[in-house]
Amino acid sequence: MYLKGSNWKVTRKKPRRSRPWYVFFFLLLIGAALYVNQKIVPVTPPLFIPTPTATRSPESFLSEAEALYKAGKLQAAIQAYQQAILADPSNPNLYVDLARVQVFSGEYEAALTSADNALLLNPNLGMAHAVRGWALDFMGDFLAASAAIERALEFDPDNPIIHAYYAEVLADSGDYIKAGDESRLALELGPNLLETRRARGYVLWLTANYEEAIIEYKAALAINNKISDLHMALGYNYLALGDYEGAVTTFLDATALNPDDPKPVTEISRTYAIEGQFGKAVQYAQQALKSQPTNPRLHGNLGVMLYKNNQLIEALQHLSLAIQGGTTEDGQVVNGVPLDYGRVAEYYFTYGLALAKTNQCGLALPIFQAILAIVPDDEIATYNANEGLRICQESLTSTPTTGTPVP
């Protein structure tokens, strides 16, 4: 074969030079890949999947709730019990424990719901029926309360707490003899339980055995002195004995445990009013109102204290809000309370007397007439209504005289 053309050249390729660092680098990559695959990948969570978080056991929430309850931190205890239920929603005993604390906290409807939830899980659980009855007692449904607790005793007849609840229901129903028997039985079955001491003290209180009631309430407080309800009950017994200093001290103890509750401070204001220290009574009534400025009863209480302190114009402002409703100076709406026996009737006759003493008998007369028509069996209210009518009658012919409501 002939190759034509003078420009054609045959050339040889140059030999490839050895480069050992390429080999080393390649081996290094292989080693790194093996390390990642064997060491890192197994412990790395998959992408786009939430990282798992540690979960607490129901027992840990339960222990926390019990500790908070013993410390008197009822709202925090309630939240911990609710967390325990979320962790173990099929445990009916958790609902019962929650309901008991809710009753102590004054959340009776919530306690009723919790007890009902327990019964949905276990209809034969005696304590669930018992706490349900206890909540109904506080709600004023004594027949349903009694039926619930009698049902509880069918399942758990020797439970001292159930007998304690039954004693309270019977006492509220007016069956003091049977209430006394149940409270003694409860104490015999469980002498070291707060509920049995509380129930025995409650029955003694309602039957005017105040000194013995104080002993039982102190025994209950020795078990747990962080329950505001027990301090309040002890204070009422001191008040009944005329020990005003002891009552104020005990109500202050209740306030320290639950600063947002206006009830202890309200009772302090009333105690000072009984002693005739109306200036202090006004101060504590004002303090109570600050916690719930739309509560008509707190306006009524403050109005009564202002009236007793001869601050009639200020008294009329708050008593009007309590009775008729209206808007506070800072724009908050207050709904008035309808006339009823007891404390509410006091707001009404005090309002009428304040109107009469400020020469506003045209407004006072309908108040007095309503008292005589609607609460005729309230002796204190009717006495003061008639006194108000007398003042207004005399004002038609002479200078208005003053009247002082009977405490």
Stockholm file with secondary structure:
# STOCKHOLM 1.0

chainA/1-407         MYLKGSNWKVTRKKPRRSRPWYVFFFLLLIGAALYVNQKIVPVTPPLFIPTPTATRSPESFLSEAEALYKAGKLQAAIQAYQQAILADPSNPNLYVDLARVQVFSGEYEAALTSADNALLLNPNLGMAHAVRGWALDFMGDFLAASAAIERALEFDPDNPIIHAYYAEVLADSGDYIKAGDESRLALELGPNLLETRRARGYVLWLTANYEEAIIEYKAALAINNKISDLHMALGYNYLALGDYEGAVTTFLDATALNPDDPKPVTEISRTYAIEGQFGKAVQYAQQALKSQPTNPRLHGNLGVMLYKNNQLIEALQHLSLAIQGGTTEDGQVVNGVPLDYGRVAEYYFTYGLALAKTNQCGLALPIFQAILAIVPDDEIATYNANEGLRICQESLTSTPTTGTPVP
#=GR chainA/1-407 SS CCCCCTTCCCCCCCCCCCCHHHHHHHHHHHHHHHHIIIIIGGGSCCTTSCCCCCCCCHHHHHHHHHHHHHTTCHHHHHHHHHHHHHHCTTCHHHHHHHHHHHHHTTCHHHHHHHHHHHHHHCTTCHHHHHHHHHHHHHTTCHHHHHHHHHHHHHHCTTCHHHHHHHHHHHHHTTCHHHHHHHHHHHHHHCTTCHHHHHHHHHHHHHTTCHHHHHHHHHHHHHHCTTCHHHHHHHHHHHHHTTCHHHHHHHHHHHHHHCTTCHHHHHHHHHHHHHHTCHHHHHHHHHHHHHHCTTCHHHHHHHHHHHHHTTCHHHHHHHHHHHHHCEECTTSCEECCCCCCTTHHHHHHHHHHHHHHHTTCHHHHHHHHHHHHHHCTTCHHHHHHHHHHHHHHHHHTTSCCCCCCCCC
#=GC SS_cons         CCCCCTTCCCCCCCCCCCCHHHHHHHHHHHHHHHHIIIIIGGGSCCTTSCCCCCCCCHHHHHHHHHHHHHTTCHHHHHHHHHHHHHHCTTCHHHHHHHHHHHHHTTCHHHHHHHHHHHHHHCTTCHHHHHHHHHHHHHTTCHHHHHHHHHHHHHHCTTCHHHHHHHHHHHHHTTCHHHHHHHHHHHHHHCTTCHHHHHHHHHHHHHTTCHHHHHHHHHHHHHHCTTCHHHHHHHHHHHHHTTCHHHHHHHHHHHHHHCTTCHHHHHHHHHHHHHHTCHHHHHHHHHHHHHHCTTCHHHHHHHHHHHHHTTCHHHHHHHHHHHHHCEECTTSCEECCCCCCTTHHHHHHHHHHHHHHHTTCHHHHHHHHHHHHHHCTTCHHHHHHHHHHHHHHHHHTTSCCCCCCCCC
//
